[in-house]
Amino acid sequence: MTNAHSKPVHIFHVNTDKGFLMKNNIASTSVKTIQDSITYEILHYDDNTLCYDDNMRRTYNSVIIQPQSRKVLSLFTPKYSHITHFKSKNTFDTSLKLNVVVEGLQLQLFYEPRTFSWQIASKYCVGGNVMYQYNNTIMKQSEIFAQALGYSTYKLNDIPLLKTLPKQYCYHFILDHPAFHQDRQKCKNMAIFLANVIETEHNNEKNNIRLLGLPYVKYTKMFENTKVRYIEEIPNTYTSYQSCVFHTCSIYNNTPGIVIENIQSKECTIMKNPNNLYRNYIQYLNPQHIFESICINHSKTIDVLSEYIMIQKYIVNTLHTIYMDTYVRKLQNIPYISKYAYHLQNIHKCHLSSLCNKKKRITKYVVMKYLNTLHPKEVFDLVYVTFENVSSS
C-alpha cells in the first residue's frame, strides 16, 4: 500500500522512509523529552509545497514516529481540504456531516512502548512541558490536560482514565482553558473535547492508519462518565453549501466555524466564520490606536494605517453583504443588527434617490465612500459592533 491514494479514505498508509520524506519535502524535526530523554521525530507537511488537492502530504499533520523503527506512534487528523476543492468533489447532500469548530489547544495522547507509559504532544513538542501563566502560577500542558479531565494529579500516568484506554490507539483532543486566553472572560471554564481516535497499525500492518470516527468511539463507551466531551454535530437539513453557510457560519451568527465531513471518505473541509476571525483580530489591538487611525483617515492627512485597513475592509464587506441579502436577494429571516440597520437604511436612501436619475448600484466602493463620510465616533462604534444580541427581523 502506498501514500499516493487517489482520494482520501478511511484507511491510509504513512510512508516514513527517510528517502521518501526528503524526495517529497516532508519536514522532519528531532525532539527529546525533558523527563526521560526519549527521542522522537515529528513529520510535517511543507506549506510551500502543499497544494489544494495534495492528499498524500496532508496526512503528514504532526506525525510522531520512533526514529529507529520508523513506526508511527501518533498523528493529528489529516489537514482539511480546501473548500473549493472539497465542493468540486462532493455534492451537498446527506452524505455530508456538519460539526461546530472547537477552538483551543490541540493535543495528542499516545502510548510509548519503549517506556510502557502514556505520552502527550502538541504540534511541535512532545512531553507536555510547554508553560502557561495562569492565576499567578505557571502551568504545564500536562497539568492543564489532567486538570481538564478532572484530576488533581499532575503525573500523566497516574490519571485513572489512562489505565483503561486501549493502547493501540492515539487520541486527538482539543483543550480550552482560561490560561490560553489573554482575555480571561472569553473562557471562564475549562473544557476538553475529543476530536478523533486513530489506530496506527490497522490489521497489524505497520503505519497503516485508520480513523475510527466519533460515532464508533461513542459506541465503545471508552469515555463514558468522564469530562471528555464530543464535538457538537449540526443536523444537516440544508439543500446547498450556500444555505448551509448562511445559517451556520456567516456574519449573522456567532459560531467559530463549521467542519464539513464526507461520511464515506472521511475527507473534511473547514469554513471559518468571518465574525470570529475579526473578533480574534481586534481583541489584541489597542482601541486608542484604532480610534486615532480612524481620525487620521477622516482628516485625510496621511495614508490609512495598516491596522485600520483590515478593520475598514471587514466593515465594508459586512455592510455590503447584509445590504445585498436584504434589498437585492431579499432573503428571509435575516437577523436584525441594530447598529448596522441605521447605516443600511442610509445607504439604501442613496440608492433610492438615484432612481430618478441614473440608477446607482450599491457596490463595495459606494459603501466605502459612505463609511468615509461618517464621524470617527460613528465608525468606531461599528468597529466594536457586537453580534451577541442579534435577533430575527
C-alpha positions in Angstrom: 0.0 0.0 0.0 1.4 3.5 -0.9 0.8 7.0 0.2 -0.4 8.2 -3.1 -4.0 7.2 -2.8 -6.4 8.7 -5.4 -8.8 10.0 -2.8 -8.9 10.4 1.0 -10.1 7.2 2.5 -10.9 5.8 6.0 -7.6 3.8 6.0 -4.4 5.1 4.6 -0.6 4.4 4.8 2.0 6.8 6.1 5.4 6.3 4.5 8.2 7.2 7.0 11.2 6.2 4.9 13.8 8.9 5.0 14.4 8.9 1.2 10.6 9.3 0.6 10.3 12.1 3.1 13.3 14.0 1.6 12.0 13.5 -2.0 8.6 14.8 -1.1 9.7 17.8 1.0 8.2 16.4 4.2 9.8 18.3 7.1 11.4 16.2 9.9 12.3 17.6 13.3 14.0 15.7 16.1 12.8 16.3 19.7 13.7 14.9 23.0 11.6 14.8 26.2 12.9 16.6 29.3 11.8 14.0 31.9 13.2 10.8 30.4 15.3 11.9 27.4 13.3 9.8 24.9 13.9 10.9 21.3 11.1 11.3 18.7 10.9 12.5 15.2 8.0 14.8 14.1 7.0 14.8 10.5 5.0 17.7 9.0 3.9 18.8 5.5 5.6 21.9 4.0 3.2 24.7 3.5 5.2 25.9 0.4 4.6 22.6 -1.4 1.2 21.6 -0.2 -1.4 22.3 -2.9 -5.2 22.1 -2.7 -5.6 18.5 -3.9 -2.5 17.0 -2.4 -4.0 14.2 -0.4 -0.7 12.5 0.4 1.1 15.4 2.0 -1.9 16.5 4.1 -1.7 13.2 6.0 1.6 14.4 7.5 0.0 16.6 10.1 2.4 16.4 13.1 3.2 12.7 12.7 5.2 11.4 15.6 7.5 8.4 14.9 10.0 6.3 16.7 13.3 7.3 14.9 14.9 3.9 14.8 11.9 1.6 13.8 10.2 4.4 11.8 7.0 3.4 13.4 4.1 5.9 13.7 3.2 6.5 17.3 0.7 9.3 16.9 -0.7 11.9 14.4 -3.3 14.5 14.2 -6.3 14.2 11.9 -5.1 14.9 8.3 -5.2 18.6 7.3 -8.5 19.8 5.9 -9.1 20.0 2.2 -9.5 23.5 0.7 -13.2 24.4 0.5 -13.1 24.9 -3.3 -11.6 21.5 -4.0 -14.0 19.9 -1.5 -17.0 21.4 -3.2 -15.9 20.3 -6.6 -15.7 16.7 -5.4 -18.6 16.5 -3.0 -22.2 17.3 -3.9 -24.1 18.8 -1.0 -26.4 16.0 0.3 -27.0 13.9 3.4 -23.6 12.1 3.0 -22.1 15.3 4.5 -21.8 15.7 8.2 -21.6 19.1 9.9 -19.7 19.8 13.2 -19.1 23.1 15.1 -15.4 24.2 15.1 -13.9 23.9 18.5 -11.1 26.4 19.3 -8.3 25.6 21.7 -5.0 23.7 22.2 -4.7 20.5 20.2 -3.0 17.7 22.0 -2.2 14.1 21.0 -2.2 11.3 23.6 -0.4 8.1 22.7 1.2 5.1 24.3 5.0 4.9 24.3 6.1 1.2 24.2 9.7 2.0 25.0 8.8 3.2 28.5 5.5 1.4 28.9 3.7 4.7 29.6 1.4 7.3 28.1 2.8 10.5 26.5 1.2 13.7 25.3 2.3 16.0 22.5 1.3 19.3 20.9 2.1 20.4 17.3 5.9 20.6 17.6 6.6 19.4 21.1 6.5 16.1 23.0 6.2 15.7 26.8 3.6 18.4 27.7 6.2 20.8 29.2 5.1 24.0 27.4 4.4 26.6 30.1 1.4 28.9 30.5 0.8 31.6 33.1 -2.5 31.3 35.0 -3.6 32.9 38.3 -0.1 34.0 39.2 1.3 30.4 38.7 2.9 28.6 35.9 1.2 25.5 34.5 2.5 22.9 32.1 0.4 21.4 29.2 0.4 18.1 31.1 -1.0 19.7 34.2 -3.7 21.5 32.2 -4.6 18.2 30.5 -5.0 16.4 33.8 -7.0 19.3 35.3 -9.3 19.4 32.3 -10.0 15.7 32.8 -11.0 16.5 36.4 -7.9 15.1 38.2 -5.7 16.8 40.7 -2.6 14.7 40.0 0.0 16.3 37.7 1.6 13.0 36.8 0.2 11.9 33.5 0.4 8.2 34.1 -1.4 8.5 37.5 -4.6 9.5 35.7 -7.1 6.7 36.3 -8.7 7.1 32.8 -5.5 6.3 31.1 -5.3 2.9 32.7 -8.4 1.9 30.9 -7.8 3.3 27.4 -6.8 0.9 24.6 -3.1 1.3 23.9 -3.3 0.6 20.1 -5.0 4.0 19.5 -3.8 7.6 19.7 -6.2 10.2 20.8 -6.7 13.7 19.4 -8.0 16.2 22.0 -8.8 19.9 21.9 -8.5 21.8 25.2 -10.0 25.1 26.1 -8.7 26.7 29.3 -8.5 30.3 30.6 -4.7 30.0 30.6 -4.8 30.1 26.8 -6.7 33.4 26.5 -5.4 36.9 27.1 -8.9 37.9 27.8 -9.9 35.7 30.8 -13.6 36.5 30.3 -13.5 34.7 26.9 -13.1 31.4 28.6 -14.1 31.1 32.3 -14.4 27.3 32.4 -12.0 24.7 31.1 -13.3 22.0 28.7 -11.8 19.0 26.8 -13.2 17.7 23.5 -12.4 14.5 21.7 -11.6 15.3 18.0 -10.6 11.8 16.8 -9.3 8.4 17.8 -6.8 6.9 15.4 -5.4 3.4 15.0 -1.8 3.4 13.8 -1.3 -0.3 13.0 -4.6 -1.4 11.5 -4.6 -5.2 10.8 -1.2 -5.3 12.4 0.3 -3.6 9.4 3.0 -1.0 10.3 1.9 2.6 9.8 -1.5 1.5 8.4 -3.7 4.3 9.7 -7.4 4.0 10.4 -9.6 6.9 11.6 -12.2 5.4 13.9 -14.8 8.2 13.8 -16.7 9.6 16.8 -19.9 7.5 16.3 -17.8 4.3 16.8 -16.0 5.8 19.8 -19.3 6.7 21.4 -20.5 3.2 20.8 -17.5 1.7 22.6 -18.2 4.0 25.6 -14.5 4.3 26.4 -15.0 7.9 27.6 -18.3 7.3 29.3 -18.7 9.0 32.7 -15.7 11.3 32.1 -15.3 15.0 31.5 -14.4 14.4 27.9 -17.0 16.0 25.6 -17.8 15.2 21.9 -17.8 18.0 19.3 -21.3 19.3 18.7 -22.9 18.0 15.5 -25.2 20.2 13.5 -28.2 18.5 11.9 -27.7 18.6 8.1 -31.1 20.0 7.0 -29.8 22.2 4.2 -30.0 21.9 0.5 -26.8 23.6 -0.6 -23.4 24.9 0.6 -24.8 28.4 0.3 -27.8 27.8 2.6 -25.6 25.8 5.0 -23.0 28.5 5.4 -25.7 31.3 5.7 -27.4 29.5 8.6 -24.4 28.1 10.4 -21.2 30.1 9.6 -21.8 33.6 8.4 -21.8 37.2 9.7 -25.3 36.5 11.0 -24.3 34.1 13.8 -21.6 33.5 16.4 -20.2 30.0 15.7 -16.4 30.0 15.3 -17.0 28.0 12.1 -18.0 24.6 10.8 -16.3 21.4 9.7 -17.9 19.6 6.7 -17.1 15.9 6.5 -17.9 13.3 3.9 -19.1 10.4 5.9 -17.8 7.7 3.5 -14.4 9.1 2.6 -13.7 11.0 5.8 -12.5 13.9 3.8 -13.1 17.2 5.7 -13.0 20.9 4.9 -13.4 23.9 7.2 -15.4 27.1 6.9 -14.4 29.8 9.4 -16.9 32.4 10.5 -15.7 35.9 9.4 -17.2 37.3 12.6 -15.0 35.1 14.8 -11.8 35.8 12.7 -12.5 39.6 13.0 -13.0 39.4 16.8 -9.9 37.4 17.2 -8.0 40.1 15.2 -9.2 43.2 17.0 -9.1 41.8 20.6 -5.3 42.3 20.6 -5.4 45.9 19.1 -5.2 49.0 21.3 -8.6 50.7 20.9 -7.0 54.1 21.3 -4.7 53.4 18.3 -7.7 52.3 16.3 -9.6 55.5 17.0 -6.5 57.6 16.1 -6.3 55.7 12.8 -9.9 56.4 12.1 -9.4 60.1 12.8 -6.4 60.2 10.6 -8.3 58.6 7.8 -11.2 61.1 8.3 -8.9 64.1 8.0 -7.1 62.6 5.0 -3.8 64.0 6.2 -1.8 60.7 5.6 -2.5 57.2 4.3 -4.6 55.0 6.4 -2.7 52.9 8.9 -2.5 49.2 8.1 -4.4 48.2 11.3 -7.4 50.2 10.3 -7.3 49.0 6.6 -8.1 45.4 7.8 -11.0 46.7 10.0 -12.3 49.0 7.3 -12.4 46.2 4.8 -14.3 44.0 7.2 -16.9 46.7 7.9 -17.4 47.4 4.2 -17.8 43.7 3.3 -20.2 43.2 6.1 -22.4 46.2 5.3 -22.4 45.3 1.6 -23.3 41.7 2.2 -26.2 42.5 4.6 -27.4 45.2 2.1 -27.4 42.7 -0.8 -29.1 40.0 1.3 -31.8 42.4 2.5 -32.5 44.6 -0.5 -31.4 42.7 -3.6 -31.5 38.9 -2.8 -34.4 39.6 -0.3 -33.5 36.7 1.9 -36.0 35.8 4.6 -35.4 35.7 8.4 -32.2 37.8 8.3 -31.1 38.6 11.9 -31.6 42.2 12.9 -28.4 44.0 14.0 -29.4 47.4 15.3 -26.0 49.2 14.8 -25.9 48.2 11.2 -29.6 48.8 10.4 -29.3 52.6 10.7 -26.4 52.7 8.2 -28.1 50.2 5.8 -31.1 52.4 5.7 -28.9 55.4 4.8 -27.1 53.5 2.1 -30.5 52.4 0.7 -31.7 56.0 0.7 -28.7 56.8 -1.5 -29.9 54.1 -3.9 -33.5 55.3 -3.9 -32.5 59.0 -4.5 -30.6 57.9 -7.6 -33.6 56.2 -9.2 -34.9 59.4 -10.7 -31.6 59.9 -12.4 -29.1 57.2 -13.4 -29.7 54.2 -11.3 -26.8 53.6 -8.8 -25.6 50.1 -7.9 -24.6 49.7 -4.3 -21.1 48.3 -4.7 -18.4 48.0 -2.0 -16.9 51.2 -3.4 -20.2 53.0 -2.7 -20.2 51.6 0.8 -16.6 52.7 1.3 -17.4 56.2 0.3 -20.4 56.3 2.7 -18.2 55.0 5.5 -15.7 57.7 4.9 -18.4 60.4 5.4 -19.2 59.3 8.9 -17.9 60.9 12.0 -14.9 59.0 13.6 -17.1 58.1 16.6 -19.7 56.5 14.4 -17.0 54.4 12.6 -15.5 53.5 16.0 -18.9 52.2 17.1 -19.0 49.9 14.1 -15.6 48.6 14.8 -16.8 47.1 18.0 -20.4 46.2 17.0 -21.3 43.0 18.8 -23.3 40.1 17.4 -24.2 38.5 20.7 -27.6 40.1 20.8 -28.8 39.7 17.2 -32.4 38.8 16.7 -34.6 37.8 13.8 -36.2 40.6 12.0 
